[in-house]
Amino acid sequence: MRIVALDTETTGTEIGEGHRIVEIGCVEIENRKLTGREFRRLINPERSIDPEAYKVHGISEEDVADQPVFAEIEEELVEFISGAEVIMHNAGFDVGFIENEFSLTPSALSKLETICDVTDTLQMARSRHPGQRNSIDALCKRYDIDASAREKHGALLDARLLAQVYLAMTGGQISLVLGEESRVDKRPAAARRKTGGSRAALNRYEPTDEEKAAHEALLKKIDGLSGNGCLWREIESAQ
């Protein structure tokens, strides 16, 4: 299954007041793995940016003055999200702004749902955690996801965090596939163990019946929370 986490930053909060998108960021997920494919564009909104919006995302009018307008990046965006399940946090906001941009371009596009499926992760979080705070920051804390780089909102950064929140919220299994640098051993030299030469035989540990029962109970819980999506079950059935 191909999923795309998407977020936007805008000149303000009200479409009716003529506000536009200034940044859009997307992160691709396939088979419950972050693939490393991302889409990020700064966009010239052809209008001023409200001071309150600038405080949120830190994108100035000078930052976007020489950037393409939405019509120039529309085809790239559509290609990236076409056919995917697109997840957004408070989807109504992002969908409204994207469809407003569609209406201002020469293309025939009008509704996002004609090119992709849309899932609102805010509604998903509210159903899983009723009565609790369900902002991206709150969910990152709840699922122990590092959001320390989020000093300001940013479409790509928020899409990356949303992707991790979604995976944690729907099963807790997160895997990231990147380039060769992701396989570099970054531990201190003293903590590394040489792989050459002979090794001592490893002791085999057989879990007790009590530990097996606890393991099975945990798998059942994960299976229930993820809608029968527990990865460990798939591995066991394949063996």
C-alpha positions in Angstrom: 0.0 0.0 0.0 1.3 3.4 -1.0 0.7 6.3 1.5 1.8 9.9 1.3 1.9 12.1 4.4 1.2 15.7 3.3 1.3 19.1 5.0 1.0 22.7 3.8 2.0 26.1 5.2 0.0 29.1 4.1 -0.1 33.0 4.1 -2.9 32.9 6.7 -5.8 30.7 7.9 -8.8 31.9 5.9 -9.3 31.0 2.2 -12.1 33.5 2.0 -9.7 36.3 2.7 -7.5 35.3 -0.2 -4.9 33.3 1.6 -2.7 30.9 -0.4 -0.1 28.1 0.1 3.5 29.1 0.5 5.0 25.6 1.1 3.9 22.0 0.5 5.7 18.9 1.8 5.1 15.2 1.1 6.7 12.0 2.5 6.1 8.6 0.9 5.4 5.4 2.8 5.2 1.9 1.1 4.4 -1.3 2.9 4.8 0.5 6.3 8.2 1.8 5.5 9.4 5.4 4.9 11.0 5.1 1.4 13.1 8.2 1.5 11.1 9.7 -1.4 10.0 13.2 -0.5 8.4 16.2 -2.3 8.9 19.8 -1.0 8.3 23.1 -2.8 8.3 26.7 -1.7 5.6 28.5 -3.6 5.1 32.2 -4.5 1.6 32.9 -3.2 1.3 36.2 -5.2 0.3 38.0 -2.1 1.6 39.1 1.3 2.1 36.8 4.2 0.3 37.6 7.5 2.6 38.4 10.4 0.9 35.7 12.5 1.5 33.1 9.8 5.1 34.1 9.6 5.5 33.6 13.3 4.3 30.0 12.8 6.4 28.9 9.9 9.1 31.5 9.5 8.7 31.8 5.7 9.0 35.4 4.6 7.9 37.1 1.5 11.5 37.4 0.4 11.9 33.6 0.8 9.2 33.0 -1.8 9.5 36.0 -4.1 11.6 34.0 -6.7 9.8 30.7 -6.2 7.4 29.2 -8.8 3.6 29.8 -8.5 1.4 26.9 -7.7 0.4 26.4 -11.3 4.0 25.6 -12.1 4.4 22.9 -9.5 0.9 21.4 -9.8 1.8 18.7 -12.2 4.7 17.5 -10.0 2.5 17.4 -7.0 -0.3 15.5 -8.7 2.2 13.0 -10.0 3.6 12.4 -6.5 0.3 11.9 -4.8 -1.8 10.3 -7.6 -3.3 6.9 -6.6 -2.0 7.1 -3.0 -3.8 7.3 0.3 -2.9 10.8 1.4 -2.8 11.4 5.1 -3.1 14.9 6.6 -3.5 16.2 10.1 -6.7 18.3 10.1 -7.3 17.3 6.5 -10.1 19.8 5.9 -7.6 22.7 6.2 -5.0 21.3 3.7 -7.6 19.9 1.3 -9.4 23.3 1.2 -6.2 25.2 0.4 -5.1 22.7 -2.2 -8.5 22.7 -4.0 -8.5 26.5 -3.9 -5.1 26.4 -5.7 -6.6 24.0 -8.2 -9.4 26.5 -8.9 -6.9 29.2 -9.7 -4.9 27.3 -12.3 -5.8 26.5 -15.9 -6.0 22.8 -15.3 -9.3 20.9 -15.1 -8.6 19.6 -11.5 -11.0 20.7 -8.8 -11.3 17.9 -6.2 -8.4 16.2 -4.5 -10.4 13.0 -4.2 -10.4 12.5 -7.9 -6.7 11.7 -7.8 -6.1 10.2 -4.4 -7.9 9.0 -1.2 -7.7 11.3 1.8 -7.4 10.2 5.5 -7.6 12.7 8.3 -5.1 11.6 11.0 -6.6 14.1 13.5 -9.9 12.4 13.4 -8.1 9.0 13.7 -6.2 10.3 16.7 -9.3 11.6 18.4 -11.0 8.2 18.0 -8.0 6.4 19.5 -7.3 9.0 22.3 -10.7 10.6 23.2 -10.5 13.6 25.5 -6.8 14.0 25.0 -4.7 16.5 23.1 -4.0 15.2 19.6 -1.8 17.8 18.0 1.3 16.6 16.2 3.4 17.7 19.1 1.2 15.9 21.6 1.2 12.7 19.5 5.0 12.8 19.1 5.3 12.9 22.9 2.7 10.1 23.3 4.5 7.9 20.9 8.0 8.9 21.9 8.9 10.4 18.5 11.7 12.9 18.5 10.3 16.3 17.4 13.1 18.4 18.8 13.9 19.9 15.4 10.4 21.4 15.2 11.2 24.9 16.4 8.8 26.3 13.8 6.3 24.6 11.6 7.5 23.5 8.2 5.6 21.5 5.6 8.2 18.8 5.0 9.3 18.5 8.6 5.7 18.2 9.7 5.0 15.6 7.0 7.9 13.6 8.2 6.6 13.7 11.8 3.1 12.9 10.6 4.4 9.8 8.8 6.0 8.5 12.0 3.0 9.3 14.1 0.7 7.5 11.6 2.9 4.4 11.6 3.0 4.4 15.4 -0.7 5.0 15.8 -1.6 2.2 13.4 0.7 -0.4 14.7 3.9 0.9 16.2 6.2 -0.5 13.7 8.4 2.1 12.0 11.1 1.4 9.4 13.2 3.9 7.4 14.9 3.0 4.2 17.5 5.5 3.1 20.9 5.5 1.4 24.2 3.9 2.4 24.7 6.5 5.1 21.8 5.0 7.1 23.9 1.8 7.6 27.0 3.6 9.0 27.8 2.5 12.6 27.6 5.8 14.5 28.4 4.3 17.9 31.6 5.4 19.7 34.7 3.4 18.7 34.9 1.9 22.2 31.4 0.5 21.8 32.0 -1.2 18.5 32.8 -4.8 18.3 35.1 -6.2 15.7 33.5 -8.7 13.4 36.6 -10.5 12.1 38.1 -13.6 13.6 36.5 -16.3 15.7 33.6 -15.7 18.0 32.5 -17.3 21.2 29.5 -19.5 20.8 26.3 -17.7 21.7 24.1 -19.0 24.4 20.6 -19.9 23.4 17.9 -18.6 25.6 14.5 -20.4 25.7 11.7 -18.3 27.1 9.6 -19.6 29.9 5.9 -20.4 29.5 5.1 -17.2 31.4 7.2 -15.1 29.0 5.6 -16.8 26.0 2.1 -16.0 27.3 3.1 -12.3 27.9 4.5 -12.2 24.3 1.3 -13.6 22.9 -0.8 -11.1 24.8 1.3 -8.2 23.5 0.9 -9.5 19.9 -2.9 -9.7 20.4 -2.9 -6.1 21.7 -0.9 -4.8 18.7 -3.0 -6.8 16.3 -6.2 -5.2 17.7 -4.9 -1.7 17.7 -3.5 -1.9 14.2 -6.6 -3.7 12.6 -4.9 -7.0 12.1 -1.7 -5.3 11.0 0.9 -6.8 13.4 4.0 -7.3 11.4 5.3 -10.1 13.8 2.2 -12.2 12.8 3.1 -11.9 9.2 6.7 -13.0 9.9 5.5 -16.0 12.0 3.1 -17.1 9.3 5.8 -16.9 6.6 8.2 -19.1 8.6 
